[in-house]
Amino acid sequence: FVIGFLAFRVYEGAPPIADRVVSEVGDVLFAADEVHAGQAVFLERGLMQYGTILGHGAYLGEDFTAD
């Protein structure tokens, strides 16, 4: 029960992903499907353990912006 409850809370508290992001002139920059596809590539290739760029990513690898 506790694990199920915590899993529910994780998904409930996840940040929202916009349906689409548009520029000031109305051009669609990217959509939610592209965000999900990018997340899938990130997880598929195990990039969380590769390094960090501008503070995003894992802190297990080197900070590429510090080079």
Buried (B, 14 or more C-beta within 10 A) or exposed (E): EEEEEEEEEEEEEEEEEEEEBEEEEEEEEEBEEEBEEEEEEEEEEEEBEBBBEEEEBEEEEEEEEEE
